[in-house]
């Protein structure tokens, strides 16, 4: 597989299987709503030889689009979850 993309409550349980299924330098991506899930997933990624592990907080802010008056919406969702990405180590 070229990539494994997850939106699960326990992504860390899939990490070893993802490593086996991915081609060399294949991508792992996981969405988690809590930092505890991120911590367990990152620990599992490290234990299973993934590299380039990064986590980003997902922020969502809409845009009001009108000719000559385009601007960000006044209100925004400040936290929607975390996206963790990693690559299968090829060595």
BALOBA-1460 file (C-alpha; in Angstrom, 3 decimals):
// residues 91
<rec num="1" residu="x" x="0.000" y="0.000" z="0.000"/>
<rec num="2" residu="x" x="1.110" y="3.557" z="-0.618"/>
<rec num="3" residu="x" x="-0.737" y="5.012" z="2.386"/>
<rec num="4" residu="x" x="-2.780" y="4.114" z="5.451"/>
<rec num="5" residu="x" x="-5.270" y="6.779" z="6.533"/>
<rec num="6" residu="x" x="-7.127" y="6.254" z="9.817"/>
<rec num="7" residu="x" x="-9.953" y="7.832" z="11.785"/>
<rec num="8" residu="x" x="-10.219" y="5.331" z="14.646"/>
<rec num="9" residu="x" x="-10.466" y="5.435" z="18.426"/>
<rec num="10" residu="x" x="-7.349" y="3.222" z="18.786"/>
<rec num="11" residu="x" x="-5.018" y="3.953" z="15.855"/>
<rec num="12" residu="x" x="-1.961" y="2.748" z="17.804"/>
<rec num="13" residu="x" x="-3.271" y="-0.813" z="17.501"/>
<rec num="14" residu="x" x="-3.104" y="-0.562" z="13.704"/>
<rec num="15" residu="x" x="0.454" y="0.818" z="13.521"/>
<rec num="16" residu="x" x="2.298" y="-2.560" z="13.394"/>
<rec num="17" residu="x" x="-0.082" y="-3.829" z="10.704"/>
<rec num="18" residu="x" x="0.294" y="-0.595" z="8.751"/>
<rec num="19" residu="x" x="4.075" y="-0.967" z="8.796"/>
<rec num="20" residu="x" x="3.821" y="-4.457" z="7.310"/>
<rec num="21" residu="x" x="1.304" y="-3.381" z="4.660"/>
<rec num="22" residu="x" x="3.065" y="-0.204" z="3.490"/>
<rec num="23" residu="x" x="5.558" y="0.003" z="0.658"/>
<rec num="24" residu="x" x="8.954" y="1.517" z="1.449"/>
<rec num="25" residu="x" x="8.498" y="5.136" z="2.584"/>
<rec num="26" residu="x" x="4.701" y="4.670" z="2.549"/>
<rec num="27" residu="x" x="2.633" y="7.240" z="4.454"/>
<rec num="28" residu="x" x="0.729" y="6.786" z="7.700"/>
<rec num="29" residu="x" x="-1.943" y="9.379" z="8.566"/>
<rec num="30" residu="x" x="-4.216" y="9.356" z="11.590"/>
<rec num="31" residu="x" x="-6.900" y="11.749" z="12.861"/>
<rec num="32" residu="x" x="-7.468" y="11.767" z="16.636"/>
<rec num="33" residu="x" x="-9.720" y="14.031" z="18.701"/>
<rec num="34" residu="x" x="-7.639" y="13.815" z="21.909"/>
<rec num="35" residu="x" x="-3.984" y="14.313" z="22.756"/>
<rec num="36" residu="x" x="-3.936" y="11.038" z="24.722"/>
<rec num="37" residu="x" x="-4.704" y="9.163" z="21.502"/>
<rec num="38" residu="x" x="-1.936" y="11.089" z="19.752"/>
<rec num="39" residu="x" x="0.580" y="10.198" z="22.465"/>
<rec num="40" residu="x" x="-0.166" y="6.476" z="22.247"/>
<rec num="41" residu="x" x="-0.091" y="6.567" z="18.440"/>
<rec num="42" residu="x" x="3.248" y="8.409" z="18.297"/>
<rec num="43" residu="x" x="4.776" y="6.002" z="20.815"/>
<rec num="44" residu="x" x="3.641" y="3.060" z="18.669"/>
<rec num="45" residu="x" x="4.969" y="4.719" z="15.502"/>
<rec num="46" residu="x" x="8.391" y="5.139" z="17.135"/>
<rec num="47" residu="x" x="8.402" y="1.550" z="18.404"/>
<rec num="48" residu="x" x="7.591" y="0.336" z="14.875"/>
<rec num="49" residu="x" x="10.408" y="2.237" z="13.107"/>
<rec num="50" residu="x" x="8.346" y="4.989" z="11.470"/>
<rec num="51" residu="x" x="10.209" y="8.219" z="10.744"/>
<rec num="52" residu="x" x="9.344" y="11.866" z="10.121"/>
<rec num="53" residu="x" x="6.597" y="11.722" z="12.726"/>
<rec num="54" residu="x" x="4.681" y="15.000" z="13.004"/>
<rec num="55" residu="x" x="1.404" y="16.009" z="14.630"/>
<rec num="56" residu="x" x="-0.676" y="19.039" z="13.703"/>
<rec num="57" residu="x" x="-3.686" y="20.542" z="15.400"/>
<rec num="58" residu="x" x="-6.564" y="20.941" z="12.992"/>
<rec num="59" residu="x" x="-8.180" y="24.373" z="13.047"/>
<rec num="60" residu="x" x="-11.192" y="25.237" z="10.936"/>
<rec num="61" residu="x" x="-12.082" y="28.790" z="9.938"/>
<rec num="62" residu="x" x="-14.482" y="29.581" z="7.143"/>
<rec num="63" residu="x" x="-14.181" y="32.447" z="4.698"/>
<rec num="64" residu="x" x="-16.829" y="34.974" z="3.684"/>
<rec num="65" residu="x" x="-16.244" y="35.251" z="-0.035"/>
<rec num="66" residu="x" x="-17.658" y="38.277" z="-1.858"/>
<rec num="67" residu="x" x="-16.029" y="40.339" z="-4.574"/>
<rec num="68" residu="x" x="-14.025" y="43.108" z="-2.895"/>
<rec num="69" residu="x" x="-15.009" y="41.983" z="0.614"/>
<rec num="70" residu="x" x="-13.477" y="38.518" z="1.153"/>
<rec num="71" residu="x" x="-12.398" y="37.954" z="4.719"/>
<rec num="72" residu="x" x="-12.229" y="35.260" z="7.410"/>
<rec num="73" residu="x" x="-15.443" y="34.583" z="9.312"/>
<rec num="74" residu="x" x="-15.610" y="36.246" z="12.730"/>
<rec num="75" residu="x" x="-16.215" y="32.959" z="14.574"/>
<rec num="76" residu="x" x="-14.168" y="29.809" z="14.217"/>
<rec num="77" residu="x" x="-13.866" y="26.344" z="15.700"/>
<rec num="78" residu="x" x="-10.651" y="26.616" z="17.709"/>
<rec num="79" residu="x" x="-9.995" y="22.907" z="18.061"/>
<rec num="80" residu="x" x="-11.296" y="20.031" z="15.993"/>
<rec num="81" residu="x" x="-8.621" y="17.370" z="16.487"/>
<rec num="82" residu="x" x="-5.079" y="16.297" z="15.663"/>
<rec num="83" residu="x" x="-3.540" y="14.863" z="12.502"/>
<rec num="84" residu="x" x="-0.457" y="12.674" z="12.919"/>
<rec num="85" residu="x" x="1.658" y="11.751" z="9.911"/>
<rec num="86" residu="x" x="4.688" y="9.501" z="9.521"/>
<rec num="87" residu="x" x="6.663" y="7.571" z="6.907"/>
<rec num="88" residu="x" x="7.721" y="3.960" z="6.905"/>
<rec num="89" residu="x" x="11.473" y="3.762" z="7.326"/>
<rec num="90" residu="x" x="13.128" y="2.249" z="4.253"/>
<rec num="91" residu="x" x="16.341" y="1.222" z="6.020"/>
